[in-house]
């Protein structure tokens, strides 16, 4: 949507929705939400604000004071913003982060829709995950959201792998919380343990790669060592969506296993936030045509 189209439909009653992150000018979210608002005839506008941790508290105070209806949150603010909110959803409490805030008359509620988006993307691909075994590589924010939502939604067994880095302890904490709060069988192992990685993938139904492998400047990097870790009946989701096909996905094509990128996850996490703000269902089929 061009600037003229937005200007023509902004009124004195227009509600503001924002995105606070740094950097953020590359985001597809403004296009997605503004096109959805326009399609449904809703008097909202969605804009980006480059905000980092140094100005986050003041930003939240300002958005609350101005009665801004809601906003998305991305890096580096997903974790730190929780201390400035009034309520957190069950998933956000476990993850310790949020990507969506709703302002109900000054009461700020944070939730995280990344996991919701991932699970919906699996459903849309015809993947049944309830009662299944899932392997997730990664222990950062999006990976944790996926892990938490998968466990809450009924995945029977969840195995997490991550490099032995600063995020590994965070992954261990996630395992502890999920064991306490869900019936899911959850374990975490170092990604460097290739024998364990091979064994877990051999017995898994679904493999989700939630690392930055495949994105610039890691276009030629794959989290698993080689194609032998894949098999034709394994379902693979790579949360990267730029580029549209990663090296991991090319390997999947060569092996013959069903695979898809993170565009669906991005779309459905946005749709979940859209409904929280507006009470309306995002016209996802229309937005697919706009974005994809």
C-alpha positions as CSV (number, residue, x, y, z in Angstrom):
1,X,0.0,0.0,0.0
2,X,1.4,3.4,-1.0
3,X,1.6,6.4,1.2
4,X,-1.2,8.2,-0.7
5,X,-3.6,5.3,-0.1
6,X,-2.9,5.4,3.7
7,X,-3.2,9.1,3.8
8,X,-6.6,9.0,2.1
9,X,-8.1,6.7,4.6
10,X,-6.6,8.1,7.9
11,X,-9.3,9.9,9.9
12,X,-9.7,11.4,13.4
13,X,-10.9,8.0,14.6
14,X,-8.0,6.0,13.1
15,X,-6.5,3.5,15.6
16,X,-2.8,3.1,15.7
17,X,-1.0,-0.3,15.7
18,X,2.8,-0.3,15.8
19,X,5.9,-2.5,15.7
20,X,8.8,-1.7,18.0
21,X,12.2,-3.2,17.2
22,X,15.7,-2.4,16.0
23,X,16.4,-2.6,13.1
24,X,13.0,-3.0,11.6
25,X,12.6,-1.1,8.3
26,X,12.8,-4.4,6.4
27,X,9.7,-5.8,8.0
28,X,6.8,-7.3,6.0
29,X,4.4,-6.7,8.9
30,X,3.2,-3.1,7.8
31,X,2.2,-4.4,4.4
32,X,0.5,-7.5,5.8
33,X,-1.6,-5.6,8.4
34,X,-2.3,-2.5,6.4
35,X,-3.6,-4.5,3.5
36,X,-5.7,-6.6,5.8
37,X,-7.1,-3.4,7.5
38,X,-7.9,-2.0,4.1
39,X,-9.5,-5.2,2.8
40,X,-11.9,-5.4,5.8
41,X,-12.5,-1.6,5.9
42,X,-11.1,-1.3,9.4
43,X,-10.0,2.2,10.6
44,X,-6.5,1.2,11.7
45,X,-3.0,1.9,10.5
46,X,0.2,0.0,11.3
47,X,3.6,1.6,11.4
48,X,7.2,0.8,12.4
49,X,9.1,2.4,15.2
50,X,12.9,1.8,15.6
51,X,13.2,1.3,19.4
52,X,15.9,-0.6,21.3
53,X,16.3,-1.4,25.0
54,X,17.6,2.1,25.8
55,X,14.3,3.8,25.0
56,X,12.0,0.8,25.5
57,X,10.5,1.8,28.9
58,X,9.7,5.3,27.8
59,X,8.2,4.0,24.6
60,X,5.8,1.6,26.5
61,X,4.8,4.5,28.8
62,X,4.1,6.7,25.8
63,X,2.1,4.1,23.9
64,X,0.0,3.4,27.0
65,X,-0.6,7.0,27.7
66,X,-1.6,7.7,24.1
67,X,-4.1,4.7,24.3
68,X,-2.4,3.0,21.3
69,X,-4.5,-0.1,20.8
70,X,-1.6,-2.5,20.5
71,X,1.8,-3.3,19.0
72,X,4.2,-6.0,17.9
73,X,7.6,-6.4,19.5
74,X,10.7,-7.9,17.9
75,X,14.4,-8.1,18.7
76,X,15.9,-6.8,20.9
77,X,12.8,-6.0,22.9
78,X,10.9,-9.3,23.2
79,X,12.3,-10.3,26.6
80,X,12.9,-6.9,28.2
81,X,9.4,-5.6,27.5
82,X,7.7,-8.1,29.8
83,X,8.8,-6.1,32.9
84,X,6.7,-3.1,31.7
85,X,3.5,-5.0,31.1
86,X,0.5,-5.7,33.4
87,X,-0.3,-9.3,32.3
88,X,1.3,-12.1,30.3
89,X,-0.3,-15.0,28.5
90,X,0.5,-18.6,29.7
91,X,2.9,-19.1,26.8
92,X,4.6,-15.7,27.4
93,X,5.1,-16.6,31.0
94,X,6.9,-19.8,30.1
95,X,8.9,-18.2,27.3
96,X,9.7,-15.1,29.3
97,X,9.1,-12.9,26.2
98,X,6.3,-11.5,24.1
99,X,5.8,-10.3,20.5
100,X,2.3,-8.8,20.8
101,X,0.9,-6.3,23.2
102,X,-2.8,-5.5,23.6
103,X,-3.9,-2.2,25.3
104,X,-7.3,-2.6,27.0
105,X,-8.0,0.8,28.5
106,X,-4.5,1.1,29.9
107,X,-4.1,-2.5,30.9
108,X,-1.2,-4.0,28.8
109,X,-1.3,-7.7,28.1
110,X,1.6,-9.4,26.4
111,X,1.4,-12.6,24.5
112,X,3.6,-14.5,22.0
113,X,2.1,-15.6,18.7
114,X,5.3,-17.1,17.1
115,X,4.4,-20.6,18.4
116,X,0.8,-20.2,17.4
117,X,1.9,-19.2,13.9
118,X,4.2,-22.2,13.6
119,X,1.5,-24.7,14.8
120,X,-1.1,-23.2,12.4
121,X,1.4,-23.4,9.5
122,X,1.8,-27.1,10.2
123,X,-2.0,-27.5,10.2
124,X,-2.3,-25.6,6.9
125,X,0.3,-28.0,5.4
126,X,-1.8,-31.0,6.5
127,X,0.7,-32.0,9.2
128,X,-0.8,-33.7,12.3
129,X,1.4,-33.0,15.3
130,X,-0.7,-33.9,18.3
131,X,0.7,-37.1,19.9
132,X,3.8,-36.9,17.6
133,X,7.5,-36.5,18.2
134,X,9.1,-33.2,17.2
135,X,12.8,-32.2,17.1
136,X,13.5,-28.4,17.2
137,X,17.0,-27.0,16.7
138,X,17.5,-23.7,18.4
139,X,16.9,-22.2,21.8
140,X,16.4,-18.5,21.0
141,X,13.2,-16.5,21.2
142,X,11.2,-17.9,18.2
143,X,12.5,-21.5,18.9
144,X,11.3,-21.3,22.5
145,X,7.9,-20.0,21.5
146,X,7.5,-22.9,19.1
147,X,8.6,-25.4,21.7
148,X,6.3,-24.0,24.4
149,X,3.3,-23.9,22.0
150,X,4.0,-27.4,20.7
151,X,4.0,-28.8,24.2
152,X,0.9,-26.9,25.2
153,X,-0.9,-28.1,22.0
154,X,-0.3,-31.7,22.6
155,X,3.0,-32.8,21.0
156,X,3.8,-36.0,22.8
157,X,7.6,-35.8,22.7
158,X,9.9,-32.8,22.1
159,X,13.6,-32.9,21.7
160,X,15.6,-29.7,21.6
161,X,19.1,-29.3,20.2
162,X,21.3,-26.2,20.5
163,X,24.9,-25.4,20.4
164,X,26.8,-25.3,23.7
165,X,26.5,-21.5,23.7
166,X,24.9,-18.8,25.9
167,X,21.4,-19.9,24.7
168,X,21.9,-23.5,25.9
169,X,21.1,-22.6,29.6
170,X,17.9,-20.9,28.4
171,X,17.0,-24.1,26.6
172,X,17.5,-26.1,29.8
173,X,15.2,-23.7,31.7
174,X,12.6,-24.2,29.0
175,X,12.8,-27.9,29.4
176,X,12.4,-27.5,33.2
177,X,9.3,-25.3,32.8
178,X,7.7,-27.6,30.2
179,X,8.2,-30.7,32.4
180,X,6.5,-28.9,35.3
181,X,3.6,-27.5,33.3
182,X,2.8,-29.9,30.5
183,X,2.6,-33.7,30.0
184,X,5.1,-33.5,27.1
185,X,8.3,-35.6,27.3
186,X,11.0,-32.9,26.8
187,X,14.7,-33.2,26.6
188,X,17.6,-31.0,25.4
189,X,21.0,-32.1,24.0
190,X,24.0,-30.3,22.6
191,X,23.9,-29.9,18.8
192,X,27.5,-31.0,18.7
193,X,26.4,-34.6,19.8
194,X,25.8,-35.8,16.2
195,X,25.1,-39.4,17.3
196,X,22.2,-38.2,19.5
197,X,21.0,-35.8,16.8
198,X,20.9,-38.6,14.2
199,X,19.1,-41.0,16.6
200,X,16.5,-38.4,17.6
201,X,15.8,-37.4,14.0
202,X,15.5,-41.0,13.0
203,X,12.6,-41.4,15.4
204,X,11.0,-38.0,14.9
205,X,7.9,-37.2,12.9
206,X,8.6,-33.5,12.5
207,X,11.8,-31.5,12.4
208,X,11.7,-27.7,12.8
209,X,14.9,-25.7,12.2
210,X,14.6,-22.4,14.1
211,X,18.1,-21.2,13.6
212,X,19.5,-18.4,11.4
213,X,21.1,-21.0,9.2
214,X,20.2,-20.3,5.6
215,X,19.9,-16.5,6.0
216,X,22.5,-14.0,5.0
217,X,25.4,-14.4,5.7
218,X,24.8,-18.1,6.4
219,X,23.2,-19.1,3.1
220,X,25.4,-22.2,2.7
221,X,25.2,-23.3,6.4
222,X,22.9,-26.1,7.6
223,X,22.4,-27.0,11.2
224,X,22.6,-30.8,10.6
225,X,25.8,-32.3,9.3
226,X,24.5,-33.8,6.0
227,X,21.6,-35.3,4.2
228,X,21.8,-38.7,5.9
229,X,20.1,-37.1,8.9
230,X,16.9,-36.7,6.8
231,X,14.6,-39.4,5.5
232,X,11.6,-39.4,3.1
233,X,8.9,-39.6,5.8
234,X,10.3,-36.8,8.0
235,X,8.4,-33.5,7.8
236,X,10.7,-30.4,7.9
237,X,9.8,-26.8,8.5
238,X,12.6,-24.2,8.2
239,X,11.5,-21.0,9.9
240,X,13.7,-18.9,7.5
241,X,11.6,-17.2,4.7
242,X,14.3,-15.1,3.0
243,X,15.5,-16.8,0.9
244,X,12.4,-18.8,0.1
245,X,14.4,-22.0,-0.2
246,X,17.3,-22.7,2.0
247,X,20.1,-25.2,1.6
248,X,18.3,-27.4,4.1
249,X,15.2,-27.3,2.0
250,X,17.1,-28.3,-1.1
251,X,18.5,-31.3,0.8
252,X,14.9,-32.2,1.7
253,X,13.9,-32.1,-1.9
254,X,16.8,-34.4,-2.8
255,X,15.9,-36.9,-0.1
256,X,12.2,-36.6,-0.9
257,X,10.8,-35.4,2.5
258,X,8.0,-32.8,2.7
259,X,9.4,-29.4,3.6
260,X,8.3,-25.8,3.7
261,X,9.7,-22.4,4.8
262,X,8.7,-19.9,7.5
263,X,6.3,-17.8,5.4
264,X,3.3,-19.6,6.8
265,X,4.6,-19.1,10.4
266,X,5.1,-15.4,9.7
267,X,1.6,-15.1,8.2
268,X,-0.2,-16.9,11.0
269,X,1.6,-15.3,13.9
270,X,0.5,-12.0,12.3
271,X,-3.1,-13.3,11.9
272,X,-3.2,-14.2,15.6
273,X,-2.1,-10.7,16.6
274,X,-4.5,-9.1,14.2
275,X,-7.4,-10.9,15.8
276,X,-6.3,-9.9,19.3
277,X,-6.3,-6.2,18.3
278,X,-9.4,-6.1,16.1
279,X,-11.5,-9.0,17.1
280,X,-11.6,-9.9,13.4
281,X,-10.1,-12.8,11.4
282,X,-7.3,-11.7,9.1
283,X,-8.2,-12.4,5.4
284,X,-5.3,-14.8,5.1
285,X,-6.0,-16.0,1.6
286,X,-6.0,-12.4,0.4
287,X,-2.8,-11.6,2.3
288,X,-1.1,-14.7,0.9
289,X,-1.6,-13.3,-2.6
290,X,-0.3,-9.9,-1.5
291,X,2.8,-11.2,0.2
292,X,3.7,-14.4,-1.6
